[in-house]
């Protein structure tokens, strides 16, 4: 009798897993089609949302889906995500187009780590570039800093002002770091971290 119950439980678990797998595949296919449809309409924010949802299915994206995700990130100014998704696309499909795009990013953008107090620091650029992709990257960083006080990612080469600090971004160099967080804000972060640790215990 016990053996029969175990067999029934195993059979049920197998059926449930198979059903869940079919549902995830169906959702994956729906989101893949939605990404393509939204991209054809230049609705890049929608493509980005669909891409993030597609990742939640845990089914590995195709090279084209990574490519669409890279295009969405680029249109939104998130150059770091653009590059990361192109690298993933290359792991699936060896494409000269992907390689050329990564090379263009590495030749025109530099990594930065900027940290300041939220609401008390801004990022400005000496001269806004005419290139729409570079302008979008700067706007993306400015939005991140306005919301969180910090930005870690890629900026186009140029001269910037972060708070009272001057910043010269040069492609192909190590991450340039500026941390102008106040002692008061750092103590606040420490209190928040300790609170989170207590809640996790």
Secondary structure, 3 states (H helix, E strand, C coil): CHHHHHHHHHHHHHHHHHHHHHHHHHHHHHHHHHHHHHHHCCCHHHHHHHHHHHHHCCCCCCHHHHHHHHHHHHHHCCHHHHHHHHHHHHHHCCCHHHHHHHHHHHHHEEEEEEECCCCCCCEEECCCCCCHHHHHHHHHHHHHHHHHCEEEEEEECEEEEECCEEEEECCCCCCEEEECCCHHHHHHHHHHHHHHHHHHC
